[in-house]
Amino acid sequence: MTGPFDLSGKVALVTGANTGIGQGIAVALAGAGADIAAVSRGAPDDTARAVAAAGRAFLHVAADLTTMAPIAGIVERTLARFGRIDILVNNAGTIRRADALDFSEEDWDAVMGVNLKSAFFLSQAVAKTMLLSGGKIINIASMLSFQGGIRVASYTASKSGLAGITKLLANEWAAKGINVNAIAPGYFATNNTEALRNDETRSRDILARIPAGRWGKPSDLGGAAVFLASAASDYVHGAVIPVDGGWLAR
């Protein structure tokens, strides 16, 4: 018998799956039974090995999501290999740091393009393939979907927007059998937070506010991702689930 969290026979398309959060989620979905199509600029060799170790099929789709040009090809290559897309994880993201008084238009557009625009239009393209059989779309939001942060104007705007788009798409697509939800990671040890972790004062202040007392690990997101990708979440629509070590409860 299979359980409600079983993803056997499912295909998951995960962006930014070569490192960090995307890699952790891809490996967790593979562990639950899904085959993985990993979108990244660099070769996701470690992810490929972990998915293979879980006994699942793996496809790397090389793409740069700073433009919309690759989106149709990402969907086409995944369908050509697997014949279906059951799960989409919009994880690809970038960040730029500067005081709001000095923030440039270039840094604004670069972050909004990857974090928000590509997530919306990839969701649109994938949802068109899900209309007959349904599917699950998981956006990777942030604590800055709820809070303002400092020195990350475009990142905050993009992640706040992603939470809103999650709800908008859930409103439009729930009746079509497509679940759209989001995970909001707290402070995780990834490339995006390297500058914070290397800043002794900021790192100390951040850790002091996390009840769990540590930075998150990408594997900490696996349970939430499998839940939202599986039949266990069939009546969950438009939710933004924090996985934050208790940060928002503080």
ZAFI-244700 format. One record per residue (C-alpha): y, x, z negated. Coordinates in nm, 2 decimals. Example, Ala and Ser with C-alpha at 12.3 -4.5 7.8 and 13.67 -1.06 7.14 Angstrom:
<guros>
       Y       X       Z
   -0.45    1.23   -0.78
   -0.11    1.37   -0.71
</guros>
This chain:
<guros>
       Y       X       Z
    0.00    0.00    0.00
    0.35    0.12    0.07
    0.64    0.08   -0.17
    0.99   -0.04   -0.12
    1.12    0.32   -0.10
    0.87    0.43    0.17
    1.04    0.55    0.49
    0.72    0.62    0.69
    0.78    0.55    1.06
    1.16    0.56    1.02
    1.40    0.79    1.20
    1.70    0.92    1.02
    2.00    1.08    1.20
    2.20    1.30    0.96
    2.52    1.47    1.04
    2.62    1.80    0.88
    2.25    1.86    0.79
    2.24    2.24    0.81
    2.37    2.30    0.46
    2.47    2.14    0.13
    2.48    1.77    0.08
    2.35    1.69    0.43
    2.06    1.92    0.40
    1.97    1.78    0.06
    1.98    1.42    0.19
    1.78    1.51    0.51
    1.51    1.68    0.30
    1.49    1.38    0.06
    1.46    1.13    0.34
    1.18    1.35    0.50
    1.01    1.36    0.16
    1.01    0.98    0.16
    0.85    0.97    0.51
    1.13    0.97    0.77
    1.15    1.19    1.08
    1.49    1.37    1.10
    1.74    1.43    1.37
    1.99    1.68    1.23
    2.34    1.71    1.38
    2.52    2.04    1.32
    2.71    2.31    1.49
    2.50    2.59    1.35
    2.12    2.61    1.36
    1.97    2.42    1.06
    1.67    2.65    1.02
    1.63    2.60    0.65
    1.65    2.22    0.69
    1.40    2.24    0.97
    1.15    2.43    0.76
    1.19    2.19    0.46
    1.13    1.89    0.69
    0.83    2.05    0.84
    0.69    2.13    0.50
    0.72    1.75    0.42
    0.51    1.69    0.73
    0.78    1.51    0.93
    0.91    1.57    1.28
    1.25    1.74    1.33
    1.51    1.75    1.60
    1.83    1.96    1.60
    2.12    1.81    1.80
    2.39    2.07    1.84
    2.73    1.90    1.83
    3.09    1.96    1.71
    3.23    1.64    1.56
    3.59    1.76    1.58
    3.60    1.55    1.90
    3.44    1.23    2.00
    3.29    1.38    2.31
    2.94    1.45    2.17
    2.88    1.10    2.02
    2.70    0.94    2.31
    2.49    1.25    2.36
    2.38    1.26    2.00
    2.25    0.90    2.02
    2.09    0.96    2.36
    1.91    1.28    2.25
    1.78    1.11    1.93
    1.65    0.81    2.12
    1.49    1.03    2.39
    1.29    1.21    2.12
    1.21    0.94    1.88
    1.28    0.61    2.06
    1.48    0.46    1.77
    1.73    0.52    1.50
    1.67    0.34    1.17
    1.90    0.53    0.94
    2.24    0.70    1.00
    2.39    0.93    0.74
    2.76    1.02    0.81
    2.79    1.33    0.61
    2.97    1.58    0.84
    3.31    1.67    0.68
    3.58    1.93    0.64
    3.86    1.99    0.40
    4.20    2.16    0.42
    4.41    2.25    0.11
    4.79    2.28    0.08
    5.07    2.12   -0.12
    5.18    1.79    0.01
    5.53    1.93    0.07
    5.38    2.19    0.31
    5.08    2.00    0.46
    5.07    2.04    0.84
    5.00    1.78    1.11
    4.72    2.01    1.23
    4.54    2.00    0.90
    4.59    1.63    0.87
    4.44    1.55    1.21
    4.15    1.80    1.18
    4.02    1.64    0.86
    4.08    1.28    0.96
    3.91    1.34    1.29
    3.58    1.47    1.14
    3.57    1.28    0.81
    3.68    0.93    0.93
    3.71    0.90    1.30
    3.38    1.05    1.39
    3.20    0.85    1.12
    3.34    0.53    1.25
    3.26    0.59    1.62
    2.92    0.73    1.55
    2.84    0.43    1.34
    2.96    0.21    1.62
    2.73    0.39    1.87
    2.43    0.38    1.65
    2.48    0.02    1.54
    2.45   -0.09    1.90
    2.09    0.05    1.90
    2.01   -0.13    1.56
    2.11   -0.48    1.67
    1.75   -0.58    1.75
    1.57   -0.42    1.46
    1.83   -0.37    1.19
    1.91   -0.04    1.02
    2.08    0.14    0.74
    2.41    0.33    0.76
    2.51    0.56    0.47
    2.86    0.71    0.46
    2.92    1.01    0.23
    3.24    0.92    0.05
    3.38    1.12   -0.25
    3.54    1.09   -0.59
    3.86    1.10   -0.39
    3.77    0.76   -0.25
    3.87    0.64   -0.60
    4.12    0.91   -0.71
    4.41    1.10   -0.56
    4.32    1.47   -0.62
    4.57    1.74   -0.56
    4.65    1.96   -0.25
    4.40    1.77   -0.03
    4.61    1.50    0.13
    4.41    1.44    0.45
    4.08    1.47    0.26
    4.19    1.21    0.01
    4.31    0.98    0.29
    3.99    1.02    0.49
    3.76    0.95    0.20
    3.96    0.66    0.08
    3.95    0.53    0.44
    3.58    0.58    0.46
    3.53    0.36    0.15
    3.73    0.09    0.33
    3.55    0.12    0.66
    3.22    0.10    0.47
    3.32   -0.24    0.34
    3.46   -0.35    0.67
    3.15   -0.27    0.86
    2.93   -0.43    0.59
    3.13   -0.75    0.64
    3.08   -0.75    1.01
    2.72   -0.62    1.03
    2.54   -0.76    0.73
    2.44   -1.07    0.91
    2.31   -0.86    1.20
    2.06   -0.69    0.97
    2.25   -0.36    0.93
    2.33   -0.24    0.58
    2.64   -0.02    0.55
    2.69    0.15    0.21
    2.83    0.48    0.08
    2.75    0.75   -0.17
    3.04    0.91   -0.35
    2.93    1.25   -0.47
    3.11    1.41   -0.76
    3.17    1.78   -0.79
    2.88    1.95   -0.61
    2.81    2.31   -0.55
    2.87    2.32   -0.17
    3.08    2.51    0.08
    3.36    2.26    0.04
    3.40    2.33   -0.33
    3.36    2.71   -0.31
    3.74    2.76   -0.36
    3.73    2.54   -0.67
    3.42    2.71   -0.82
    3.58    3.05   -0.77
    3.90    2.94   -0.95
    3.81    3.01   -1.31
    4.06    2.77   -1.46
    4.00    2.48   -1.22
    3.62    2.52   -1.25
    3.64    2.52   -1.63
    3.86    2.21   -1.63
    3.63    2.03   -1.39
    3.32    2.11   -1.59
    3.49    2.00   -1.91
    3.53    1.65   -1.76
    3.17    1.61   -1.63
    2.96    1.45   -1.90
    2.65    1.61   -1.75
    2.81    1.95   -1.80
    2.73    2.10   -1.46
    2.81    2.09   -1.09
    2.59    1.87   -0.89
    2.31    2.01   -0.67
    2.25    1.86   -0.32
    1.91    1.75   -0.43
    2.07    1.53   -0.69
    2.18    1.29   -0.41
    1.82    1.24   -0.28
    1.74    0.94   -0.49
    2.05    0.74   -0.40
    2.00    0.83   -0.03
    1.64    0.72   -0.03
    1.73    0.39   -0.20
    2.01    0.31    0.04
    1.79    0.41    0.34
    1.49    0.20    0.23
    1.39   -0.17    0.20
    1.48   -0.14   -0.17
    1.84   -0.19   -0.08
    1.80   -0.47    0.17
    2.05   -0.69   -0.02
    2.30   -0.41   -0.09
    2.60   -0.43    0.14
    2.94   -0.26    0.12
    2.86   -0.07   -0.20
    3.01    0.28   -0.28
    2.77    0.44   -0.53
    2.90    0.73   -0.74
    2.66    1.02   -0.80
    2.90    1.22   -1.02
    2.73    1.33   -1.34
    2.94    1.07   -1.52
    3.28    1.19   -1.39
    3.43    0.84   -1.34
    3.30    0.72   -1.67
    3.51    0.99   -1.86
</guros>
